[in-house]
Amino acid sequence: MASRGNPEFLRRAIALATGNVTSGRGGPFGAVIVRAEQIVGEGVNTVTASNDPTAHGEMNAIRAAAKALGTFRLTGCELYTSCEPCPMCLAAAYWARLDAIYYGACAADAARAGFDDAFLYSELRTGPAVRTLPATQMLRDEAWVSLAQWIASPSKIDY
């Protein structure tokens, strides 16, 4: 049976987000990763502090949990985040194999605060040829070599 979530973990994520803003360290986003009712990773938005556009609260929490647990597979874990994840963070949650996501504010709330992801969702629905960020495929045959090597590798770790 799926978990219904624990409001206390979401309150922790919200407190991290609020503290990040009031301290002046970063944006209004915080997240925790929970396994077996224990926090195994926390993160806040450090985009401007670290000059890393991928340093969202969810990404930092996923990184912290993966390091603490010694695995890139976070199966059995849940993400609690102060705000609905952006497309990047949502994709990372899928790659991490999280069991569930619980969030506070929604994407419309984030947009109202100046963090509008609607453009990104729109771009993802289009093909590479029509996106506003040009993407051109090159050297496909040469690039395939590394993928073929991966397929043949006896030491690969599937993910």
Phi, psi and chi 1 to 4 in degrees:
 res  aa     phi    psi   chi1   chi2   chi3   chi4
   1 MET       -  134.1  176.3  179.6 -138.2      -
   2 ALA   -69.2  146.9      -      -      -      -
   3 SER   -70.9  151.5  170.3      -      -      -
   4 ARG   -95.9   -1.5  -66.7 -172.6  176.8  -78.4
   5 GLY    87.3  157.3      -      -      -      -
   6 ASN  -118.3  112.3 -177.7  -30.8      -      -
   7 PRO   -55.7  -27.4  -20.6   29.1      -      -
   8 GLU   -65.7  -33.9  -68.9  -49.9  -51.1      -
   9 PHE   -70.8  -36.9  -66.4  125.9      -      -
  10 LEU   -67.9  -38.0 -173.4   52.4      -      -
  11 ARG   -61.3  -36.5  -73.9 -173.3 -179.5  101.5
  12 ARG   -64.3  -44.3  174.5   64.2 -177.5  155.3
  13 ALA   -61.8  -41.3      -      -      -      -
  14 ILE   -65.9  -41.2  -66.6  166.4      -      -
  15 ALA   -63.1  -39.7      -      -      -      -
  16 LEU   -61.9  -43.9  -72.3  167.9      -      -
  17 ALA   -62.5  -47.0      -      -      -      -
  18 THR   -64.6  -43.7  -57.0      -      -      -
  19 GLY   -62.8  -34.7      -      -      -      -
  20 ASN   -64.1  -37.9 -156.8   43.4      -      -
  21 VAL   -72.8  -49.7  172.5      -      -      -
  22 THR   -66.0  -26.3   58.5      -      -      -
  23 SER   -80.3  -14.0   71.4      -      -      -
  24 GLY    79.5   11.9      -      -      -      -
  25 ARG   -85.7  -22.8  -70.4 -170.4  -58.3  -98.0
  26 GLY   179.3 -165.3      -      -      -      -
  27 GLY   -75.2  170.4      -      -      -      -
  28 PRO   -84.1   50.9   34.0  -37.4      -      -
  29 PHE  -136.3  131.3  -55.8   99.0      -      -
  30 GLY  -139.4  154.2      -      -      -      -
  31 ALA  -151.9  152.3      -      -      -      -
  32 VAL  -133.1  148.3  -61.6      -      -      -
  33 ILE  -109.2  132.0  -55.9  -70.5      -      -
  34 VAL  -123.4  134.7  173.8      -      -      -
  35 ARG  -132.2  130.5 -176.0  174.2   76.2  175.1
  36 ALA    51.9   44.8      -      -      -      -
  37 GLU    62.4   24.2  -65.5  -60.9  -54.0      -
  38 GLN  -127.2  137.6  -62.6  -68.5  -45.0      -
  39 ILE   -73.3  123.8  -66.6  174.8      -      -
  40 VAL  -112.3   -4.7  -65.5      -      -      -
  41 GLY  -166.6  141.6      -      -      -      -
  42 GLU  -131.1  154.7  -66.3 -174.2  -22.2      -
  43 GLY  -159.3  151.1      -      -      -      -
  44 VAL  -126.9  165.6  -65.9      -      -      -
  45 ASN   -70.2  121.0 -179.6  -72.1      -      -
  46 THR  -125.4   27.3   58.6      -      -      -
  47 VAL   -54.5  -53.7  169.2      -      -      -
  48 THR   -77.4  -32.7   56.2      -      -      -
  49 ALA   -68.7  -33.9      -      -      -      -
  50 SER  -105.7   -2.9   63.9      -      -      -
  51 ASN    53.6   41.3  -68.6  -41.8      -      -
  52 ASP  -126.4  106.9  177.6   -6.1      -      -
  53 PRO   -65.3  -11.7   20.5  -28.2      -      -
  54 THR   -95.5    1.1   69.7      -      -      -
  55 ALA   -84.8   52.2      -      -      -      -
  56 HIS   -74.6  161.0  -68.9 -165.0      -      -
  57 GLY   -55.9  -44.1      -      -      -      -
  58 GLU   -65.3  -42.2  -62.1   93.5  -25.6      -
  59 MET   -62.8  -43.5  -60.9  -65.3  -75.0      -
  60 ASN   -65.9  -36.6  -73.0  -26.0      -      -
  61 ALA   -68.1  -41.4      -      -      -      -
  62 ILE   -62.3  -44.9  -71.7  169.4      -      -
  63 ARG   -60.6  -43.6  -70.5  173.9 -177.7  138.0
  64 ALA   -64.5  -42.6      -      -      -      -
  65 ALA   -66.5  -44.0      -      -      -      -
  66 ALA   -61.0  -41.2      -      -      -      -
  67 LYS   -66.1  -46.1 -176.3  174.9 -178.3  177.6
  68 ALA   -63.5  -37.0      -      -      -      -
  69 LEU   -90.5  -10.9  -63.2  173.9      -      -
  70 GLY    69.1   33.6      -      -      -      -
  71 THR  -154.8  151.1 -178.6      -      -      -
  72 PHE   -90.4  -10.1   58.8   87.7      -      -
  73 ARG   -95.7  114.3  -72.2 -170.7 -170.4  110.5
  74 LEU  -102.5   34.1  -62.0 -179.6      -      -
  75 THR   -58.6  138.2  -55.5      -      -      -
  76 GLY    90.7   -0.5      -      -      -      -
  77 CYS  -111.8  156.9  -64.1      -      -      -
  78 GLU  -125.7  147.5  -60.8  171.1  -28.1      -
  79 LEU  -103.8  126.4  168.4   65.0      -      -
  80 TYR  -113.5  123.7  -69.9   81.2      -      -
  81 THR  -136.8  143.8  178.6      -      -      -
  82 SER   -63.9  -20.7   61.8      -      -      -
  83 CYS  -145.7  150.7 -171.5      -      -      -
  84 GLU   -50.7  129.8 -175.7  176.2   -3.0      -
  85 PRO   -62.3  143.9  -22.8   33.8      -      -
  86 CYS   -71.3  171.6   74.7      -      -      -
  87 PRO   -56.4  -39.9  -27.3   35.3      -      -
  88 MET   -63.6  -46.8  175.1 -176.3   67.4      -
  89 CYS   -69.4  -36.1  -65.1      -      -      -
  90 LEU   -62.9  -45.0 -178.4   59.5      -      -
  91 ALA   -61.7  -41.6      -      -      -      -
  92 ALA   -62.8  -37.0      -      -      -      -
  93 ALA   -63.2  -39.6      -      -      -      -
  94 TYR   -66.7  -46.1  -84.3   97.3      -      -
  95 TRP   -60.6  -34.7  -83.1  113.3      -      -
  96 ALA   -76.3  -11.2      -      -      -      -
  97 ARG    65.0   37.5  -50.5  -64.7 -165.3  -90.4
  98 LEU   -64.3  151.3  -67.5  168.4      -      -
  99 ASP   -81.9  -29.5  -71.9    3.7      -      -
 100 ALA  -162.5  158.5      -      -      -      -
 101 ILE  -127.4  132.7  -61.3  170.8      -      -
 102 TYR  -123.1  132.0  -57.8   97.4      -      -
 103 TYR  -136.8  157.3   60.6   91.2      -      -
 104 GLY   -91.2  -88.7      -      -      -      -
 105 ALA   -67.3  152.7      -      -      -      -
 106 CYS   -99.0  174.5   68.1      -      -      -
 107 ALA   -58.6  -36.0      -      -      -      -
 108 ALA   -65.9  -36.0      -      -      -      -
 109 ASP   -64.7  -43.0  -62.3  -32.3      -      -
 110 ALA   -62.0  -41.9      -      -      -      -
 111 ALA   -61.6  -39.9      -      -      -      -
 112 ARG   -61.7  -28.0 -163.0  172.6   72.4 -164.7
 113 ALA   -92.2    4.3      -      -      -      -
 114 GLY   101.0    7.4      -      -      -      -
 115 PHE  -114.9   77.1  -59.9   93.6      -      -
 116 ASP   -95.7  115.8 -167.3   -9.0      -      -
 117 ASP   -94.0   -0.6  -64.4  -27.7      -      -
 118 ALA   -55.9  -39.9      -      -      -      -
 119 PHE   -60.6  -43.2  168.2   74.1      -      -
 120 LEU   -64.2  -44.2  -64.4  173.8      -      -
 121 TYR   -60.4  -39.8  -77.8  107.4      -      -
 122 SER   -64.1  -44.9  174.0      -      -      -
 123 GLU   -62.1  -40.1  -75.3  -75.3  -70.4      -
 124 LEU   -66.3  -24.8  -68.8  173.3      -      -
 125 ARG   -79.6  -10.2  -75.7 -169.8  -63.5  -88.2
 126 THR  -101.6  166.4   66.5      -      -      -
 127 GLY   -83.8  160.0      -      -      -      -
 128 PRO   -53.3  -33.2  -24.0   32.2      -      -
 129 ALA   -69.9  -20.3      -      -      -      -
 130 VAL  -114.6    2.4  -65.5      -      -      -
 131 ARG   -71.0  156.8  -68.4 -177.8 -175.2  144.4
 132 THR   -73.5  -21.4   58.3      -      -      -
 133 LEU   -96.7  108.4  177.3   61.7      -      -
 134 PRO   -59.3  137.3  -21.1   31.7      -      -
 135 ALA  -137.6  119.1      -      -      -      -
 136 THR  -122.5  125.4  -55.2      -      -      -
 137 GLN   -75.5  136.4 -175.3  176.3   26.9      -
 138 MET  -142.8  153.0  -62.5  172.2   55.7      -
 139 LEU    52.5   41.8  -55.3  176.1      -      -
 140 ARG   -56.8  -46.8 -178.4  177.8 -178.8 -171.0
 141 ASP   -62.6  -41.7  -68.8  -21.6      -      -
 142 GLU   -66.1  -38.7  -68.8  178.7   40.5      -
 143 ALA   -68.8  -30.1      -      -      -      -
 144 TRP   -62.8  -26.6  173.9 -109.2      -      -
 145 VAL   -55.5  -45.1  172.6      -      -      -
 146 SER   -66.4  -35.4   59.1      -      -      -
 147 LEU   -68.2  -40.7  -64.1  169.6      -      -
 148 ALA   -64.0  -39.1      -      -      -      -
 149 GLN   -63.0  -39.1  -71.2  -66.5  -42.3      -
 150 TRP   -61.6  -47.5  172.2 -101.9      -      -
 151 ILE   -57.5  -40.6  -68.4  167.4      -      -
 152 ALA   -82.5  -13.6      -      -      -      -
 153 SER   -69.4  125.9  173.9      -      -      -
 154 PRO   -76.5  -12.5   26.2  -31.7      -      -
 155 SER  -103.0    7.6   61.4      -      -      -
 156 LYS   -66.9  151.0   70.7 -179.7  172.6 -141.6
 157 ILE  -115.5  111.2  -61.2  171.5      -      -
 158 ASP   -65.2  141.1  -71.5  -30.6      -      -
 159 TYR  -145.5      -   59.7   96.6      -      -
